[in-house]
């Protein structure tokens, strides 16, 4: 899956879904949820179930070096295991 994001004029208004965040970082959904729950990655709750990650928060998370993306094959295999 290739994800290309077209940035808007204001990075404050750009949001990613948990799935988009996982794809960008090449990690599983479970990993992203763990980072959110552990307060390592800030997320905005929209309603009871919707979570979104601000672009600026994701960029800060990456800049802090809190993530090391897995190779594409490994990340894909983990996602398939998570859905079983």
Secondary structure, DSSP 8 states (H G I E B T S, - for coil): --------S-GGG-EE-HHHHHHHHT--HHHHHHHHHTTSS--EEETTTEEEEEHHHHHHHHHTT------HHHHHHHHHHHT-
